[in-house]
Amino acid sequence: MSTAGDAALAIPDMINFTLGDPDLTTDRRILDAMYADTVAGKTHYTETLGEPEVREAICAHTAKHYGLDYSIEDCMITTSANHGMWLIMQTILNPGDEVLIIEPYFTPYPDQITMAQGVPVCVPTRAEDGFLPTRAAIEAVLSERTRAIIVNSPTNPTGAVWDDTTLEMVASIAVERDLIVLADDIYTIYDFARPFRSIATMPNMRERTVILHSFSKNYCMAGFRIGYLLGPAPLMNAARDINENVVFSAPTPCQRAALAALRHHDEVCPPIRQMFLDRLTVAAEEVGRTPKMHTPPPSGAIYLWVDIRETGMSSTEVADYLFDNAHVAVVPGIAFGASGEGFIRLAVTISENDIRAAFARIRATELFRD
């Protein structure tokens, strides 16, 4: 994905749907609080698990919004959720252990597993099932070496939201097979189908779930590289021990920015959520006007997952065609695993006007002409 994004940035008039980086500048209240704390002396190392005040705020926020009670011993602040996922893989995996990944998946997952000497095992999904996993598909790839399963809802790249039936099914398998569940819960405010629910809220799941969270999407703070883990204290301590040899602790000013974000959550997040829902709605309407493209109504995340199978071309061919002929950059679905073939991903991290302009260009091409 980074290659596609870099190529798009090199062309001045390119309309770029590849970047999952919200285009809004971080809220001024967060920036001002971070600056004030930095000037006041918050420029030193924190505890390796993170500053206690920030971890307390994370735990309070999680209890208030998601109904999950954690202590600060169950919390570790990381330099992004991506860093957190790498750390937890290093923590839980022995050589040859398998981790189940639901396709289509966030592209770093397989490499993060193999870097920890684990084995990524893909679970295919189908458009007809809303790209939700089925019990049969999961059970078909389980083995004696299966150690964990990654849950990502709302999902990058499809925007799918896992319903309670799917969460309960995965939870039951995790309990039956004694699996660790890695809940990549970074799009919590972007669940447009219902109030967000973490798999950790399911019966018997809190003690076997590690939640990964980030401030990048919910608060438009991607450049701060700040996130956190929530899970059993022994796992947090083991991840901390590994991290002492990597970055030691997350940057203190960024931790202070995270604290301010949590304090202003109720003012900052609702307009961001609404803006992205509006953009997704506009993009979906534009897809509906475009021949050979289809998409369901948006249900979650900040991406539109567009069916281009009617073109008869691969997702890479369509992405290259749009890049060359419309100067519109998208990510081919095959980048997210085999189940993504026949689709393209659009990150609506651009204005509504740019979204409309992009589709006007697309419909002006021979392939997608009205």
N, C-alpha and C positions, 0 to 999 in steps of 0.2 A: 504493500500500500504506500509506503514511503516513497518508492520509486515513482509511482504514478503521481503522487502529490508534488514531488520535486520537478517532474517534467511539466506539470501544469503551471507551476510558478514561473517557469522560464518563458512562457508565452504571454505577452502583455494583455491580450483581450480574452484570455481563457476564462470561462466561468467554471469554477472549481467546486465540484460536489464530493471531492475525495476526503476532505479533512474533517475528522470528528472533533474539531476544536471550536467551541462556541465563539462566534465572532464578536460578542459583546465584551467591552472592557469590564474588568472586575469592579463591582460596586464600590463607590468612593468611601463608604463607611468602613468597609473592610480594609481598604488601602490606608485610610487615615489611622485606623486603630493599629495596624501593623507598624506604621511609621512611628507613631507615638510610643509604642512599646519598644521599638528598636532604639529610639533616641534615649529612652529611659534605662537602657542597659540590657535589653533582652538580645544579646549578641553572643552568648556563650553556649557551650554544650548544655544540653538537657540530659536527664536520665536517658539511658539507652532505649527504654521502652517509650519514651516521650515525656513531655512535661506533665506532671500530675494534674495540674489545673485543666489542661487541654483534654486529657484522658477522662477526667471527671465530666467535662462538658459533653464529650462524645457519648459516654454512658448514659447521661441524663437525656440527651437528644434521642438516643436509641430507645430508651424506655418510653418517652413521651410519644414518639411518632410511630414506633413499630411494635410496642408492647413487649420488648425483650429487656430483661434485667441483667446487666453485667457490672462487675466491679472493675476498678482500674487495673487490677492484676490480670484481667481477661482482655486487655486492650494494648495494642502496640501501634504507635504512629510510624508510618512508612513514607518513603519518598515516592508516592503514587501507589495506586492499587496494582499497577503492573509490577512494581518492585515488591509489593506484598505477595503477589502470586508467585514470583520467583522465589522469595524467601520461604514460603510455605511448602513449595515443591522440594526445596533443599532440606526442609525440616522433616517431612513425613515419608519421603521415598527412599527405599533401598534399591540397589541396582536390579533392574528387571521388573520392578513393580509397575503395574499398569494403572493408567488414569483414563477414565471414560470422558470423551469430549462429544457433546451434542453438536452435530452439523446443522446448519452452517455455524461456524465458530469464530470467535475473536482470534485473529491470525497469530498472536504470540503464543497461544496455549501450547501447541505441539513442541515448539523449540524450548519453552520453559520446562517442559517435562523431560525432554531428552537431555537438557543441560544438567538435570539432576539424576541422570542415568536411569530415568524411568522410560516407559513405553507408552506413547499416546495411542489410544484405541478409539476410533471414531464410531459414533452411533448415527446412522443415517436417518434423515427425516424426509417427509414428503410435503409438497405444497398442499396436497389434498387434506392433510392433517394439520394445516396451519403451521407447519414446521415445528410441531411439538413432538417430543419423543413418545414412543409407545413402549409398553412393557415388553412386548415381544422383541422389539429392536434392541432394547437394553439387555434383556436376558440372553439374546443370541451372541453377545460379545463378552459376557461375563466369564471370568476364569478364576482359578485359584490364586492368580497373581493380582487380581483387581484390588487396588488399594483405595481409590477415591473416584469421585465423579464431580465434574464441574457443572454448576447450575448458573445460568445467566438469564435473568428475567427482570424487566424487559430486555430483550435480546439485541445485541449487536452481532450480525448485521440486519436481521429480518424485522426487528421491531415487535416480534411476537411476545405476548404476555402469557406466562404459564398460569393456567387456571388451577383452582384448588384440586381438581381431580388429578391433574398431572403432578402437582407438587406432592400430593398424598401418595401417588404411585411411586415416585422416585424415593420419597422418604421411607416407604415400606420396604423397598429393595435395599436401601442403605442399612436399615435396621436388620433385615434378614441376613445380609451378607457382611455385616460389620464394616461398612464403608465409611470413610470420611467424606463429607460433602463440602465442597468449596463453593460458597455462594458469592458470585461476582455481582454484588448488588449496587452497581454504581449509577443506575438510572432510576432511582427510587421516586423522584418527583415526576418522572415521565411515564408513569403508568396511567394511561388515559382510560383504561377499561374499568378501573376500580381503585380503591385505596391500596397502595402497595402492600404486599404480604411476602415476607421472607420465609423460605423453607425452614429456617431455624425455629419458627413458631409452631411447627407441626409437633405432635406428641413424640417424645423421646429423641428429638433432633437437636436440641440446643447443645447437648454434650458432644455431639459428633459433627457439628457444623463449624466451619470457619467462615465468617463473613468478611468479604473484602469490600472496602468502600473508598471513595475518592471525592475530592472537592472539585475536580475538573469540570464535570458536566453540570451538576446541580447548581454550582455557584459561579460558573464561568471562570475557573481558576486553573486552567490546564497548565499554564506556564509555571505555576507554583510548585508543581510536582509534590503534592502532599495527599496522603491517604491514610488508611488505618486498617488494622485487622482486629476482629473480635472473635474470641474463641477460648477454649480451655487454657487456663493459666500455664500448665506445663508446655503446651505447644508455643505459647507466646514467649516463654522463657527460652525455649530452644531456638526459636527464630531470632530472638534478641542476641543469643550467643553467636549465631552465624553472622548477624548484621554488624556486630562489633568489629568484624574483620572486613567489612565492605564500606559502609558509610558512617558507622558508629551510631549516629542519631540523625533524625530528620532536621533540616535547617530550622533554627530557632525562630527567625522572623516568619517563616512560612507556617510554623506551628501557631504563632500568634495570629496570623491571618486566618487560619482555620478556626481558631477560637472566636474571632469576631464574626466569621461567617455563620457559625452555629448560633451565636447570640442574635444575629439579625435574620435568621432563617425565614421567619414568618413574613418579613417585609421583602426580602430579596428574591426568594424562590418563586412565589406565585406568578409575578409578571414574566419571569424567564420561562416558566412552564407554559404559560399561555402563548407566548411568542412562538415557541417551537411547535405547539399544536396548530397554531394558525398557519405557520409555514408548511407543515406537513399536509394540512388540509388543502392549501393552494397547490402544492406539488401533486397531490393525489388527483385534484381536479384537472390539472394540466395533463397528467398521464391519461386520464379518461378521455381527453380530447385528441390524444395522439395515437394514430394507427399503429397496430402491432405491439402496443404496450398495455399492460394491465397491472393493477395493484389493488389490494383490499383496503378498506378504510383504515387510517392509522390507529394503532392501539397502544404503541409504546415506543420509547427511546427517541432518538433524534434523526432517524434514518428512514428512508422510503425504500422498500424492497420491490423492485419492478420486474415483472415477468416479461421477458423479451423472446420467449420460445417461438412465438409466431413468426419471427424473422427467419427462422431456419438457420441462424448463425449461432456460433458459440458466444458465451458472454465476453470472452476476450476479444473476439472479432467485433462485436458490437461496441465495446468500450473503445477499441482502436478506431473504429469508424466514426464515432461521435467526436473523438479527440481530433481526428484529421479533418473531418468535413463540417463540424459544427463548432469546433473549439469549445467543447463541453467535456469536462473530465469527470468520469465516474469510475467506480471500482467494479471489475468483473466479479460475478458471484463465485466463480471457481476459486478465487483467492481465499474463500472461506470454507473450502472443502468441497468434495464431490457433490454433495446435496445442493450446493449453490449454483451449479451449472444451469444455464437458462435464465439467469436473473442478473441484475445489476443493482448496486447499492448507491443511493444518493444521500449524502449527509446534508441536511438542510441548514447548514451553518453559513448561509448567505441570505441576503435580503429577499423579501417577496418579489420585488421588482426584478432582481437577478434571476430568481426562479422562473418567472414568466418569460424573461428574455431568453433564458436557456432553452425553454421548450419551443419558443418561436423559432429559434435557430434549428432545433431538432426537426420540427415539422417542415422546415424549408429544405431539408435534405431529401434526396431521392428515395431513400429507404423508408423514411417515416412521413412522407409528404401527405398532406390532407387529401 
